[in-house]
Amino acid sequence: MSVESIAQAQFDAYNAHDIEGFISCFSEEFKGYRMPAESPSTTGKASLREFYLNNRFNNPELRAELISRTVLGNKVFDHELIYGLSSTPLESVAVFEVKNELITTAWFYFP
């Protein structure tokens, strides 16, 4: 699988609220950062699963719209609009690092 196809698979599963499909795109050692944090806000696949089940996929309004995507080596940069977390869409950039066909690290930037 290409780096871009892995990012697209997690994006599609996110919008479908498909937790199993979503977490299958991530490594067991996954680390997620909400920038500008220096420490991860999410560590490990189990923690990722729990967070998305309890804080995202239980929201029927949640969806992401892809504005643009850039691939640079093993990293994918997605510029997105996130709906359902506030009264207006939130603009975000997500950076996914892929190793061995799994997302190992993600950095999330919000204004």
Secondary structure by P-SEA (a helix, b strand, c coil): ccaaaaaaaaaaaaaaccccccccccccbbbbbcccccccccccaaaaaaaaaccccccccbbbbbccccccccbbbbbbbbcccccccccbbbbbbbccccccbbbbbcc
